[in-house]
């Protein structure tokens, strides 16, 4: 399976190695995160991993099945990764 947009996938994989940048993004968001979190557009989990490592209860989502499969592969065994759902905000496609 390949991603819908390979350019986006390439960017996400390059950014995955930018630990300081990803940590900065997480630290910027963290003060506003509480309760059960829904991350819209989780991609390959560059920021998701910080929430999971810090024991936040989080639902991961993406519009692309490729990314959802990637997230499941990496985080399915994480007890605080509560769900993996497909959300398409342009087509108003939400899980039931």
Secondary structure as UniProt FT lines:
FT   HELIX           6..16
FT   HELIX           19..30
FT   TURN            31..32
FT   STRAND          37..39
FT   TURN            43..44
FT   TURN            46..47
FT   HELIX           48..53
FT   TURN            54..55
FT   STRAND          58..62
FT   HELIX           65..75
FT   TURN            76..77
FT   TURN            79..80
FT   STRAND          81..86
FT   TURN            89..92
//
